């Protein structure tokens, strides 16, 4: 038969989104219903592949309490045909990730994580799937830009940029793509902007047919085409799944028809998977018994709608971490705050899921001119794509930035203009401290000359928990600490 139909389902950035949410009276998402949809499509379509483009971990107490092992066991029941790793797969350490890989009953691919001592790859770089006589080559890609957390892993490298990733794709295609390979698919976790750059660098002779991506949590209505290569991504969580329906002509060796859409996972599109329900309930009972304790009540429900703007939840955390501290300004990473809504009742589980990354707190001294340079770098054009690091500032900071001129029109602290020669003590979470140069655009060595940085706390979570437990009725508002013009 010359023409064969193939359906490719894909998700990304699950982040422990295991349980359904009640949205306007409708049950949306959840791992059980996602599995139900995948099973339904597999029963309806003869040729179906399900792929996951990274970041299965983090965001849920069920994931964190079991250090990802619960996630692996649950995804085993989803039975993906191929997965790649994301930046949060390394959160529990490279060694632990390699242990989890042994527990996985599904293939995990990545072409560019290496052991520096012998240049050996940590994972198989590709997977050649055969379905109904069609051979499909998947290549997993992750780049240095999204792997900042592995800087403490001294034996892991050599992380590569997008240009080198493109060359790596060429090497794999030249060596492992045969005349019998029908399709080549990149399964990436680098963000939509980097996917575009990667696609533009690919040689058409390599035969890459599509890029299925993750990391930037991008919701799209239609594939983006760059260099004639369709690029897709399916937002974040379990409430949505991407779906390709394509026709492949085995005589002409080409895709003759390609349709793509995002399917919402809800009561209308899928039934629950009873096996996953049972396993999830077991995990939930265990975590509920430990973490369903009310730790505080807020004055009202606070919001954190986007990572690249000042938010109520961001101000709450920045202020409590700065309160009665030895530093002037706390910079809380927007991306470390995971819930869009928080409170008014806060259980231990809510607290841990909202800021799942417990690390140390470091204090640095910066000059006024360095502080302004840092702020301008944070607010550069890429920030509005949502792919760069962004920060919430503690009280007293007032910044006005004009996008059209890329200039700071106002930068004050406690109502006084920040002058070039000022000395300002700032605090950062450990992950952001060790990536200071990349995240703030200033060489760390320059800041170190001002003062030897100090570790002021070994656990951000301990500070947050203690503050919540002793300060009921907390409230926070968006105050114009960061004002963006144009």
C-alpha positions in Angstrom: 0.0 0.0 0.0 1.5 3.3 -1.1 -0.1 5.7 1.4 -0.2 5.1 5.1 -1.7 7.2 7.9 0.2 8.0 11.0 -1.0 9.8 14.1 1.6 11.4 16.4 0.5 12.6 19.9 2.8 14.7 22.0 2.9 16.5 25.4 5.5 18.5 27.1 6.2 20.2 30.5 3.9 18.1 32.5 5.5 19.3 35.7 3.7 16.8 38.0 0.2 18.0 36.8 -1.3 14.7 37.8 -4.7 15.7 39.2 -7.6 17.2 37.3 -8.7 20.8 37.9 -12.2 22.2 38.2 -12.5 25.0 35.7 -15.9 26.6 35.3 -17.6 23.5 36.5 -15.7 21.2 34.1 -13.1 18.7 35.1 -10.0 19.5 33.0 -6.8 17.6 32.5 -5.2 15.2 34.9 -2.9 12.2 34.1 -5.8 9.7 34.2 -7.8 11.5 31.6 -4.7 12.2 29.5 -4.0 8.5 29.5 -7.6 7.9 28.6 -7.3 10.0 25.5 -4.0 8.4 24.4 -5.6 4.9 24.8 -8.7 6.1 22.8 -6.6 7.3 19.9 -4.5 4.2 20.0 -7.7 2.1 19.7 -9.1 4.2 16.9 -5.9 4.7 14.8 -3.9 1.8 13.6 -0.6 3.7 13.6 -0.2 5.9 16.7 3.0 7.3 18.4 3.0 9.1 21.7 6.0 11.3 22.5 6.9 13.5 25.5 9.2 16.5 25.0 10.7 16.8 28.5 9.9 18.2 32.0 7.8 15.5 33.4 9.1 16.4 36.9 8.5 19.1 39.4 5.4 21.1 40.4 3.6 18.4 42.4 4.1 17.2 45.9 3.6 13.7 44.6 6.6 14.1 42.4 8.8 15.9 44.9 8.1 13.6 47.9 9.2 10.6 45.9 12.1 12.4 44.0 10.5 11.7 40.7 10.1 7.9 41.1 6.4 8.3 41.4 6.4 10.2 38.1 8.3 7.5 36.4 5.9 4.9 37.7 2.9 6.9 36.5 4.4 7.6 33.1 5.2 3.9 32.7 1.4 3.4 32.7 1.1 6.1 30.0 3.4 4.0 27.8 5.0 6.7 25.7 6.8 5.5 22.6 9.7 8.0 23.1 10.6 10.7 25.5 13.4 13.3 25.8 14.7 15.0 29.0 14.0 18.5 30.0 15.9 20.8 32.3 13.9 19.8 35.3 14.7 16.1 34.8 18.1 16.9 36.3 16.7 18.7 39.4 17.3 15.7 41.7 20.8 15.3 40.3 22.3 13.6 37.2 23.1 10.4 39.2 19.5 10.1 40.4 18.2 10.8 36.9 20.3 7.8 35.6 18.7 5.7 38.4 15.2 6.8 37.3 16.1 5.9 33.7 16.6 2.3 34.9 13.1 2.4 36.4 11.5 3.7 33.2 9.8 1.2 30.9 10.0 3.7 28.0 12.9 5.0 26.0 14.6 8.3 27.0 16.8 9.9 24.3 19.2 12.8 24.4 22.0 13.6 21.9 24.0 16.2 23.9 24.6 15.4 27.5 28.1 14.1 28.0 30.5 12.9 30.7 33.4 15.3 30.4 36.0 12.8 31.5 35.6 10.5 28.5 33.1 12.3 26.3 30.6 9.5 26.6 26.9 10.3 26.1 24.7 9.8 29.1 21.7 8.7 27.0 21.1 7.1 23.6 20.9 10.0 21.2 18.2 8.7 18.9 15.5 6.1 18.5 14.5 4.5 15.3 10.8 3.5 15.7 9.2 1.1 13.2 5.4 1.2 12.8 3.4 -0.5 10.0 6.6 -0.7 8.0 7.4 3.0 8.4 10.8 3.8 10.0 10.8 7.0 12.0 14.0 8.5 13.5 13.6 10.5 16.7 16.5 12.7 17.9 16.5 14.2 21.4 17.9 17.8 21.9 18.6 19.8 25.0 21.0 22.8 25.0 23.2 24.6 27.5 20.9 27.5 27.7 18.3 25.5 29.6 20.7 23.5 31.8 21.9 26.0 34.3 21.1 23.8 37.2 23.8 21.3 36.2 26.7 23.7 36.8 27.2 22.0 40.1 27.7 18.7 38.3 31.4 19.0 37.6 31.7 15.9 35.5 28.8 16.7 33.2 29.2 18.6 29.9 29.8 19.4 27.1 26.6 21.4 26.8 26.1 22.8 23.4 24.4 25.9 21.9 21.8 25.9 19.1 24.5 26.1 16.3 26.3 23.1 17.7 22.9 21.3 18.2 22.2 21.7 14.5 25.6 20.2 13.7 24.9 17.3 16.1 21.6 16.7 14.2 23.6 16.6 11.0 26.0 14.1 12.4 23.3 11.8 13.6 21.3 12.0 10.3 24.5 11.3 8.3 25.3 8.3 10.4 22.0 6.8 11.4 19.4 7.9 8.8 19.4 5.3 6.1 17.6 5.1 2.8 14.9 3.2 4.6 14.2 6.0 7.1 10.8 7.5 6.3 10.7 10.4 8.7 13.1 12.3 11.0 11.7 14.1 14.0 13.5 16.3 16.5 12.1 15.9 20.0 13.5 19.1 21.7 13.3 20.9 25.0 14.9 24.3 24.2 11.9 26.6 23.9 10.0 27.9 20.8 12.4 30.7 20.0 15.4 28.3 20.0 13.4 25.8 18.0 13.0 28.5 15.3 16.7 29.2 15.3 17.5 25.5 15.2 15.1 24.9 12.3 16.7 27.8 10.3 20.1 26.1 10.7 19.2 22.7 9.5 20.4 21.5 6.1 17.4 20.3 4.0 19.5 17.4 2.9 19.4 16.0 6.5 15.7 15.4 6.0 14.2 16.7 9.2 10.4 16.6 8.9 9.3 18.3 12.1 10.2 19.6 15.5 8.2 18.7 18.5 9.3 20.9 21.4 8.9 22.0 25.0 10.4 24.3 27.7 8.7 27.6 26.8 5.2 26.4 27.7 3.9 27.8 24.4 0.3 27.5 23.4 -0.2 27.7 19.6 -3.1 27.3 17.3 -1.1 26.1 14.2 2.4 24.8 13.4 5.0 27.4 12.8 7.0 26.8 9.6 10.7 27.7 9.5 12.9 26.4 6.7 9.8 24.4 5.6 9.9 22.5 8.9 6.8 22.5 11.1 7.4 23.4 14.7 4.8 22.5 17.4 4.5 22.6 21.2 1.5 21.8 23.5 1.6 24.4 26.2 2.1 22.9 29.7 0.4 20.4 32.0 -2.0 17.6 31.2 -4.9 19.7 30.0 -3.8 19.7 26.4 -2.2 17.4 23.9 -0.8 18.0 20.5 -1.9 15.8 17.6 -0.5 15.2 14.1 -2.6 13.3 11.6 -0.5 12.8 8.5 -0.4 10.6 5.4 2.9 9.2 4.2 3.5 8.0 0.6 5.8 5.0 0.8 6.5 5.0 -2.9 7.4 8.7 -3.2 9.0 8.7 0.3 7.3 11.9 1.4 4.6 13.2 3.6 1.7 14.1 1.3 -0.8 15.4 3.9 -0.2 16.9 7.4 -2.7 18.3 9.8 -2.0 19.4 13.4 -4.1 20.6 16.3 -4.2 20.8 20.0 -6.8 18.8 21.8 -8.2 19.9 25.2 -8.3 17.0 27.7 -11.6 17.2 29.5 -14.8 15.2 30.2 -15.9 15.6 26.5 -12.7 14.3 24.9 -11.6 11.4 27.2 -12.5 9.0 29.9 -10.5 8.3 33.0 -7.9 5.5 33.1 -8.9 3.4 36.1 -5.5 2.0 36.6 -3.8 5.4 36.8 -6.6 6.6 39.1 -5.8 3.8 41.5 -2.1 4.4 41.6 -2.6 8.2 41.9 -5.0 7.7 44.8 -2.3 5.6 46.6 0.3 8.3 46.2 -2.2 11.0 47.1 -3.2 9.3 50.3 0.4 9.1 51.4 1.2 12.7 50.6 -2.1 14.0 52.1 -1.3 12.3 55.4 2.0 14.3 55.6 1.2 17.6 53.9 -2.5 18.4 54.2 -1.9 20.6 57.3 -2.9 24.2 57.2 0.1 26.4 57.8 -1.4 29.8 57.4 -4.3 31.8 55.9 -3.9 34.8 53.6 -6.1 37.8 53.6 -7.4 36.7 50.2 -6.4 34.7 47.1 -3.3 36.1 45.5 -2.3 35.7 41.9 0.8 35.0 39.8 -0.6 35.1 36.3 2.7 35.5 34.3 6.4 35.2 35.0 7.4 38.3 33.2 5.6 40.9 35.3 5.2 42.1 38.8 2.7 39.8 40.7 1.0 39.6 44.0 2.5 36.3 44.9 5.9 37.5 43.8 5.7 40.6 46.0 4.6 38.4 48.9 7.6 36.1 48.7 10.1 38.9 48.0 9.0 40.9 51.0 8.9 38.0 53.5 12.4 36.9 52.4 13.7 40.4 52.8 11.9 41.1 56.1 14.4 41.7 59.0 17.2 40.5 56.8 20.8 41.7 56.5 20.3 42.7 52.8 18.5 45.5 51.1 16.7 43.9 48.2 15.4 40.4 47.6 15.2 39.2 44.0 12.8 36.2 43.8 12.9 34.3 40.5 9.4 34.4 38.9 9.9 30.9 37.5 10.4 29.4 41.0 6.8 30.4 41.9 4.7 27.7 40.2 1.0 28.4 41.1 -1.0 31.0 39.3 -3.3 31.3 42.3 -2.2 31.0 45.9 -4.4 30.9 49.1 -6.4 32.1 51.0 -6.0 28.8 52.8 -2.4 27.6 52.6 -1.5 24.0 53.4 2.0 22.7 53.6 1.4 21.0 50.3 0.4 24.3 48.7 3.6 26.0 50.0 5.8 23.2 48.8 4.2 23.0 45.3 4.3 26.8 44.9 8.0 27.0 45.5 9.3 23.5 45.0 13.0 24.5 44.7 14.5 24.6 48.2 17.9 26.0 48.1 20.3 28.4 49.9 20.1 32.1 49.9 23.2 34.2 49.0 23.9 37.9 49.6 26.0 39.9 47.2 27.0 43.6 47.0 26.5 45.4 43.8 27.1 49.0 42.8 24.3 51.3 41.6 25.6 51.2 38.1 25.8 47.4 38.2 22.2 47.2 39.6 20.9 49.3 36.8 22.8 47.2 34.2 21.2 44.0 35.8 17.7 45.5 35.6 18.2 46.5 32.0 19.4 43.1 31.1 16.5 41.4 32.8 14.0 43.6 30.8 15.6 43.1 27.4 13.4 42.3 24.4 13.7 38.5 25.0 12.0 38.9 28.4 8.6 39.5 26.7 8.8 36.1 24.9 8.7 34.6 28.4 11.9 32.5 27.9 14.4 34.4 30.0 14.8 34.7 33.8 12.6 37.4 35.4 12.5 38.5 39.0 10.2 39.9 41.6 11.7 42.7 43.7 11.1 43.3 47.4 9.5 46.6 48.7 11.2 49.9 48.2 12.2 49.3 44.6 10.6 51.4 41.8 11.6 50.8 38.2 10.2 52.4 35.1 11.5 50.9 31.8 10.6 52.0 28.3 10.7 49.1 25.8 11.0 51.3 22.7 14.3 53.0 23.8 15.5 50.1 26.1 16.2 52.7 28.8 15.5 52.9 32.5 13.5 56.1 33.0 13.3 55.6 36.8 15.3 53.4 39.2 14.8 54.3 42.8 15.1 52.5 46.2 13.1 53.8 49.1 12.2 56.9 47.1 15.8 57.9 46.3 17.5 57.6 42.9 20.0 54.8 42.6 23.3 56.5 41.9 26.2 54.8 40.2 28.4 54.8 43.3 25.7 53.4 45.6 26.4 50.1 47.4 23.3 47.7 47.4 23.1 44.4 49.1 21.0 42.0 47.2 20.0 38.3 47.8 19.4 35.5 45.4 18.4 31.9 45.5 21.3 29.5 45.0 20.4 28.4 41.4 20.4 32.1 40.4 23.6 32.8 42.3 25.6 30.1 40.5 24.3 31.4 37.2 24.7 35.0 38.0 26.7 35.9 34.8 24.2 34.2 32.5 21.1 35.5 34.2 22.1 39.1 34.9 24.5 39.9 32.0 27.4 41.0 34.3 30.5 38.9 35.0 30.3 37.4 38.5 34.0 38.3 39.0 33.2 42.0 38.8 30.5 41.7 41.6 32.8 39.5 43.7 35.3 42.3 43.9 32.7 44.5 45.8 32.4 42.0 48.6 32.9 38.3 49.1 29.3 36.8 48.8 27.8 35.3 51.9 25.4 32.5 52.4 22.7 34.0 54.6 20.4 30.9 54.8 20.7 27.3 53.9 17.0 26.8 53.2 14.6 29.3 51.6 11.8 26.9 52.4 12.6 27.1 56.1 12.3 30.9 56.0 9.0 30.8 54.1 7.4 28.1 56.4 8.4 29.9 59.6 7.1 33.3 58.3 3.8 31.8 57.2 3.3 30.0 60.5 3.9 33.2 62.5 2.2 35.8 60.2 -1.5 34.9 59.6 -3.5 37.1 57.3 -0.7 38.2 54.9 -1.7 40.2 51.9 0.2 41.6 48.9 -0.6 43.9 45.9 0.9 44.9 42.6 2.3 48.3 43.5 4.2 49.4 40.4 7.5 48.2 41.5 8.2 47.3 37.9 6.4 49.5 35.3 6.9 48.8 31.6 6.1 51.6 29.1 5.3 51.1 25.4 
